[in-house]
């Protein structure tokens, strides 16, 4: 049987939501970025494992990302590439929301991997972010003592929205206590930049081929949530990063549903495929 079982209190919460006794928690706008690199002629993705102590997706292997900071909509950010209005058309969002999503995508990627999709000009990108001063700024962004606009402005950097490509739109199932309305992007690892085991919400990071990650999920070696599973499956179709970045994507919204199947509450998708690991 496909989908993810909802045992115990999650199962009861699912029944209450279906019966209208409990209202779902509103979903917060969020962004996720799939970082790609080529290694030995094969495409790899960067995944981090969320700490077991996290309130959302504990223990899951995920792409870098997180919720939009209200300051991500700051108009003062220097911008190169598709405009917020253009991104809004792609993701079916208003201009301000789209601005926040793109800024959150770039900010969260830097916070969670050390990769920065920005440069001194509209045609350049930062070559190295491994110094102590970069680390201090990354930590200040994480604890929100530094805004993304101030970070870029102080360093004279331009956000490179042209380095991102739209990929998908997922909304957390209604049964979850923390929910996100997440737009997925893909981006190539910029030349010269290195990802780092930056800690924070993750306790492990890895570069892995999409097919290998799916195999590990099926074997129960790692836990992949539905959006990660489907994204990895889609990326298996591409042998080169350039092919993935050039893909024409129709952004369709997915929200896994909740249903009772043979007396058991489950999270399900339209195609009802198996997800690796357990909840």
JOBEL-V63632 format. One record per run of one state. SS is the DSSP state (H for helix, E for strand, - for the rest). FROM is the first residue (numbers start at 1). TO is the last residue. If there is no record, write none. Layout:
ss:SS from:FROM to:TO
ss:SS from:FROM to:TO
//
This chain:
ss:- from:1 to:3
ss:E from:4 to:5
ss:- from:6 to:7
ss:H from:8 to:18
ss:- from:19 to:27
ss:E from:28 to:39
ss:- from:40 to:41
ss:E from:42 to:50
ss:- from:51 to:59
ss:E from:60 to:62
ss:- from:63 to:63
ss:E from:64 to:67
ss:- from:68 to:69
ss:H from:70 to:73
ss:- from:74 to:78
ss:E from:79 to:80
ss:- from:81 to:83
ss:H from:84 to:91
ss:- from:92 to:94
ss:H from:95 to:113
ss:- from:114 to:117
ss:E from:118 to:119
ss:- from:120 to:131
ss:H from:132 to:142
ss:- from:143 to:147
ss:H from:148 to:155
ss:- from:156 to:157
ss:E from:158 to:160
ss:H from:161 to:163
ss:- from:164 to:164
ss:E from:165 to:171
ss:- from:172 to:179
ss:E from:180 to:188
ss:- from:189 to:201
ss:E from:202 to:208
ss:- from:209 to:209
ss:H from:210 to:218
ss:- from:219 to:222
ss:E from:223 to:223
ss:- from:224 to:225
ss:H from:226 to:235
ss:- from:236 to:240
ss:H from:241 to:245
ss:- from:246 to:252
ss:E from:253 to:254
ss:- from:255 to:256
ss:E from:257 to:261
ss:- from:262 to:263
ss:E from:264 to:268
ss:- from:269 to:279
//
